[in-house]
């Protein structure tokens, strides 16, 4: 089997380039259609607002799942429920929270619905099992503007929401 340049596309990101199998990306129509026709060919996808760390997660996911039974193009309104494989869980869980949130953003923007579903499940588990103060520090890089007394009062006032 010839693995020439026609079998691959280059993904140009904000901080560099990566290569991906063309056939792995084809089910993701919006991503695949982001190919750059103005660059002299259709062998390039431009994702200038995402770093290679995010694009490589999309490529890794697409290549791992390219031979899944029933693989077809996704429609923007399609409901997708994904059961994460151990490899998927390990891959997504190893990412820092900010990269994982960027993966969700890119998956939503380019309709990579199975990755979007899997990444959202992973983030939900992280949010559920992480102290809010740790999340605040990691996501927003700082402490609360509230005093300890104000924080405690807010926790008491919103306790009922945790029961929902």
C-alpha positions in Angstrom: 0.0 0.0 0.0 1.4 3.4 -1.0 1.6 5.8 1.9 2.6 8.8 -0.1 1.7 12.4 0.7 -1.8 11.9 -0.8 -2.7 9.8 2.2 -2.0 12.5 4.7 -2.9 16.1 5.4 -1.0 18.7 7.2 -2.7 20.5 10.1 -1.4 24.0 10.6 -1.9 25.2 14.1 -1.0 28.3 16.0 2.3 26.9 17.2 3.3 24.4 14.5 2.2 21.6 12.2 1.2 18.0 12.5 0.3 15.3 10.0 -2.8 13.2 10.0 -4.2 10.4 7.9 -6.7 11.8 5.5 -9.0 8.8 5.9 -9.2 9.2 9.7 -10.4 12.8 9.3 -13.0 12.3 6.6 -15.9 11.3 8.9 -15.5 14.7 10.6 -16.9 16.7 7.7 -16.5 20.2 9.2 -12.9 19.6 10.1 -12.1 17.9 6.8 -13.8 20.8 4.9 -11.4 23.2 6.7 -8.9 22.2 4.2 -7.2 25.2 2.6 -8.1 25.4 -1.1 -6.3 28.7 -1.3 -3.0 27.3 -0.3 -2.5 25.6 -3.7 -4.0 22.2 -2.7 -6.3 20.4 -0.4 -3.6 18.8 1.7 -3.7 21.3 4.4 -6.1 22.1 7.3 -5.7 25.4 9.0 -6.6 25.6 12.7 -4.8 28.9 13.5 -6.6 29.4 16.8 -5.7 26.0 18.3 -2.3 24.8 19.4 -0.8 21.5 18.2 -1.5 19.9 21.7 -5.3 20.3 20.9 -5.1 19.2 17.2 -3.0 16.2 18.1 -5.7 15.0 20.5 -8.3 15.3 17.7 -5.9 13.4 15.3 -5.1 10.7 17.9 -8.8 10.2 18.6 -9.7 10.1 14.9 -7.0 7.6 14.1 -7.9 5.4 17.1 -11.5 5.3 16.0 -11.2 5.3 12.2 -12.0 1.6 11.9 -14.9 1.5 14.4 -17.9 -0.4 13.2 -20.5 1.9 11.6 -18.1 4.9 11.3 -19.7 7.5 9.2 -19.9 11.3 8.8 -21.5 13.1 11.8 -24.3 15.6 11.3 -24.3 18.7 13.5 -27.6 17.8 15.1 -26.8 14.1 15.7 -26.9 12.7 19.2 -23.7 10.8 20.0 -23.2 8.8 23.1 -19.7 7.4 23.6 -18.5 4.6 25.8 -14.9 5.5 26.5 -12.3 2.8 26.1 -9.6 2.5 28.7 -7.2 4.0 26.1 -9.6 6.9 25.5 -10.0 7.5 29.2 -6.2 7.4 29.8 -5.5 9.8 26.9 -8.1 12.4 28.0 -7.4 12.1 31.7 -3.7 12.7 31.2 -4.4 16.2 29.8 -4.4 19.3 32.0 -7.8 20.9 32.5 -7.1 23.9 30.2 -6.0 21.7 27.3 -9.1 19.4 27.8 -11.4 22.4 27.7 -9.7 23.5 24.4 -10.3 20.0 23.1 -13.9 20.4 23.9 -14.0 23.8 22.2 -12.3 22.5 19.0 -14.5 19.3 19.0 -17.6 21.5 19.2 -16.5 23.9 16.6 -15.5 21.2 14.1 -18.3 18.8 15.0 -16.1 15.9 16.3 -19.1 14.7 18.2 -17.7 11.5 19.6 -14.6 13.2 21.0 -16.8 16.0 22.3 -19.0 13.5 24.2 -16.0 11.7 25.6 -14.1 14.9 26.6 -17.3 16.3 28.3 -17.7 13.1 30.3 -14.0 13.4 31.4 -14.4 17.0 32.4 -17.6 16.2 34.3 -15.8 13.6 36.3 -13.0 16.0 37.0 -15.4 18.8 38.1 -17.3 16.4 40.3 -14.2 15.1 42.1 -12.2 18.2 42.4 -12.4 20.8 45.2 -13.9 24.1 43.8 -10.9 26.1 45.1 -8.5 23.9 43.2 -10.5 24.3 40.0 -10.7 28.1 40.5 -6.9 28.2 40.9 -6.2 26.0 37.8 -8.9 27.5 35.6 -8.7 31.2 36.6 -5.2 31.4 38.1 -6.2 33.0 41.3 -8.0 33.0 44.6 -11.5 34.2 45.2 -12.3 37.8 45.8 -14.5 36.8 48.7 -13.4 36.6 52.3 -13.6 33.2 54.1 -16.8 34.3 55.9 -18.4 35.4 52.5 -17.4 32.1 51.0 -18.9 30.1 53.8 -22.2 32.1 53.6 -22.4 31.5 49.9 -21.8 27.7 50.4 -24.7 27.6 52.9 -27.0 29.6 50.6 -26.3 27.4 47.6 -26.2 24.0 49.5 -29.6 23.1 48.0 -28.1 23.2 44.5 -25.8 20.3 45.2 -28.8 18.1 46.0 -30.1 18.6 42.4 
